[in-house]
Amino acid sequence: MANINNISNKQVVLLDRPTDFPIAGKHLGVQTTQVDTFLEDNDILLRNLYVSADPYLRGRMDDVKSLYTTTFELGKPFSSGGVSEVIQSRNPSFPVGAIVTGETNWEQYTHVRAADASGFKVVEGARDSKIPIRYW
């Protein structure tokens, strides 16, 4: 894909830490930012297709240190397992158009730095598979 500029990016963010069931607008919100589309060597830009909404995410909303994962930061996007499409790449392991899985932010687009790219895996043949992409 050609050079991409000026992309608005909607994100689901943690506004406040809930003590019970999270309430939209009070604990969870949507913000719009601009995507950093300048890729350095081995960076990739993803268009996120699906994110996983699992029960463990509620625990990540609390400000409690955990043995197995990090907590969400206030004002920052949620993150979880996801399925994405590479829309721009400076990384030979992730060609444009590839479907990838890995932990991504709850946002429309994610700029993955070279140091974090190893957390993603290309799903070979995902577009031609009888398994729907959202299942990956």
Residue pairs with C-beta under 8 A, 6 or more apart in sequence:
1 87
1 88
1 96
3 37
3 88
4 35
4 37
4 45
4 87
4 88
5 37
6 34
7 34
7 35
7 37
7 109
8 32
8 33
8 34
8 35
9 32
9 33
9 34
9 35
9 107
9 108
9 109
10 30
10 31
10 32
10 107
10 108
11 30
11 31
11 32
11 33
11 77
11 105
11 106
11 107
11 108
12 28
12 29
12 30
12 77
12 78
12 106
12 107
13 28
13 29
13 30
13 31
13 75
13 76
13 77
13 78
14 27
14 28
14 61
14 72
14 73
14 74
14 75
14 76
14 78
15 25
15 26
15 27
15 28
15 29
15 74
15 75
16 26
16 27
16 74
17 27
17 61
17 62
17 63
17 74
18 26
18 27
18 61
22 28
22 58
22 61
27 61
31 75
35 45
35 109
35 111
36 111
37 45
37 88
37 111
39 45
39 88
39 89
39 90
39 111
40 90
40 113
40 114
41 90
41 91
41 114
42 90
42 91
42 114
42 117
43 89
43 90
43 91
43 111
43 112
43 113
43 114
43 117
44 86
44 88
44 89
44 90
44 91
44 94
44 111
44 112
44 117
44 120
45 86
45 87
45 88
45 89
45 109
45 110
45 111
45 112
46 84
46 85
46 86
46 87
46 100
46 104
46 109
46 110
46 111
46 112
47 84
47 85
47 87
47 108
47 109
48 82
48 83
48 84
48 104
48 105
48 106
48 107
48 108
48 109
48 110
49 82
49 83
49 84
49 85
49 99
49 133
49 134
50 82
50 83
50 133
50 134
51 78
51 80
51 81
51 82
51 104
51 106
52 80
52 81
52 82
53 80
54 80
54 81
56 69
57 78
57 80
59 66
59 69
60 66
60 69
60 70
60 71
60 72
60 78
61 71
61 72
62 71
63 71
64 71
65 71
72 78
72 79
77 105
77 106
77 107
78 105
78 106
79 103
79 104
79 105
79 106
80 103
80 104
80 106
81 101
81 102
81 103
81 104
82 101
82 102
82 103
82 104
83 99
83 100
83 101
83 123
83 133
83 134
83 136
84 99
84 100
84 101
84 102
84 104
84 110
84 120
85 97
85 98
85 99
85 100
86 94
86 95
86 96
86 97
86 98
86 99
86 100
87 96
87 109
88 96
89 95
89 96
91 114
91 117
93 117
93 122
94 100
94 117
94 120
94 122
98 122
98 123
99 122
99 123
99 126
99 127
99 133
99 136
100 120
100 121
100 122
100 123
101 120
101 121
101 123
101 136
102 119
102 120
102 121
103 119
104 110
104 112
112 120
123 133
123 136
126 133
126 136
127 133
